[in-house]
Amino acid sequence: MNISEAGRRAGLPAKTIRFYEDIGLIQPARMGNGYRDFSEEDLHRLAFLRRARALGFSVEECRQLLGLYQDRTRTSADVKRLARQHLQRVDDQLAELQQMRATLAHLIQACSGDQSPDCPILADLAQSAKG
């Protein structure tokens, strides 16, 4: 099947599929005219990548996950280690976002939001810029 059909069935834009091919995550066959010819296995791999990326795994982590998926001698401990590392990064990002939210909420609460030119939000941003 061609890239448009593969994209439709895998739920990915053709541009993403071309990118995955460029970086070696997929290698669809080529027809005599040079067009890509995606197999059911290619579609499965694309769906795997779509789901992994939706969970926030990096391209390199996706490469490792695909390698583990295809390696029948893998251990689940290797997969779990990779997923646990990713979860730790997600937790770190959540903590940063929670801190950011708390700071913004505090600044918004401190700002009167009236006709006065004094604004704690701008004062904080200016203080941070000097920093």
Buried (B, 14 or more C-beta within 10 A) or exposed (E): BBBEEBBEBBEBEBEBBBBBBEEEBBEBEEEEEEEBBBEEEBBEBBBBBBEBBEBEBEEEBBBBBBEBBEEEEEEEEBBEEBBEEBEEEEEEEEEEEEEEEEEEEEBEEEBEEEEEEEBBBEEBEEEEEEE
